[in-house]
Amino acid sequence: MTLDGLDACVRRLRRDMINFTAELVAIASENPPGAAYGECVRAIQSRLRALDLPCDTIKYRPRAGVRDQSGAAAVLSRVGKGRRALYFSGHYDVVPVTTPGQCNPVLRGNMLFGRGSADMKGGLASMLYAAVALKRLHVPLNGHVALVFVPDEETGGQRGSGFLAAAGRLGANGIGMLTPEPTSGVVWNANRGALTVRVTVHGREAHVGLLHQGRNAFEDAIHVAAGLQRLARRVARRRTRFRIMPEAARRSLMLIGGRVEAGSNFNVVPGRCVFTVDRRMNPEEDYEEERRALFEVFDKARQAGVKLDVEVLQEGHPSGTPEATALGRALSSHVREVTGRTPKFELCPGLLEIRFYAGHGIPAYAYGPGLLSISHGPKEFVDTDRIVECAMIYARVAATVLGTQ
């Protein structure tokens, strides 16, 4: 088997990749709330069986007392028989549509339009058909490619990769992981962590003429926000060593008041004030320490007499993988050979599912066919040439890092 032969096999699968992407785009697997998960699972299962690939489905099971009727499940497959595993993992959920008809796939020239085409249903086709090419050419592997299709990435992975990790079903015998996120031609080898909370400050309503009978929840919220601002100033002095542009983006981040609501009318003492805090940690920061620092602000406010509740909306750990691992070198080399461009390694500004694998000491990178700039947007699309290129790259990387030569 030569790399040219592997490339040729992938090219012959082009139409199948486009059809599979379009089939998935047509399924409105919006998250939130987690719609049409069951339909997506069945489509993936059907495709795997048609390709004569094994299919193992792991249904999400919520904790006791919690009902979930989303049909969330992870679908697993593999090519190769050895113990060592190179994971190709991707998510089938998409952000909600913003314009009518976004889940109707439209092919215009080489561009396939539709919600999730870039993030990341085109990437799912790339990773699946990379494995198909390896199988059809009987590429000898010292290990196997593990295919993982999960839901829920767009809201933190609780019913997807997070569930697999908690169940001990993620990353077994892993030597590496790739995920086809829309990276715009770069490789993401790190991600920020996220801790997003909603703070509800409780006061007591009263008519403005009876101000003395009320307690102003807005003013109490200002007291809380002052403590948060002091923390935010300390946080902003930290810089990551991972590459991200522009330079100002290297700061550790904390957004106060992304959403705020308070009061019922101009002449009523507000009895309730709600605001959000979105803390984004750099990979070098310790998640648990940063979580404690944030909640200490709320504890001090309570000690000062402020009544408040804190609801956690999102949690995800930061992670980072060095560029110079065997997998990182292979990925960079094959991106250059296939596309003619040497990719830069950068920090993703948001959460990535590489964190679940990197947390187990498995080198993990994101590289996919889509563009970040149009993902989640009203005219989301993916270049079908890039779907094919990404499949070539994934197949080449697997043949290299799992090769027997």
ABEGO torsion letter per residue (X at the ends): XBAAAAAAAAAAAAAAAAAAAAAAAABBBBOOAGBGAAAAAAAAAAAAAAAGBBBBBBBBBBBBGBBBAAGBBBBBBBBEABABBBBBBBBABBBBBABBGAABBBBBEABBBEBGAAOAAAAAAAAAAAAAAAAAAGBBBBEBBBBBBBBGAAAGGAABAAAAAAAGABGBGBAEBBBBBBAGGBBBABBBBBBBBBBBBBBBBBBAAAAAABBBAAAAAAAAAAAAAAAAAAAAABBBABBBOBAAAABBBBBBGABBBBEABAABBBABBBBBBBBBBBAABBAAAAAAAAAAAAAAAAAAGBBBBBBBABBBBBBBBBAABAAAAAAAAAAAAAAGBBBBBBBBABBBAAAAAAAAGBBBBBBBABBAAABGBAABBBBAAAAAAAAAAAAAAAAAAABAX
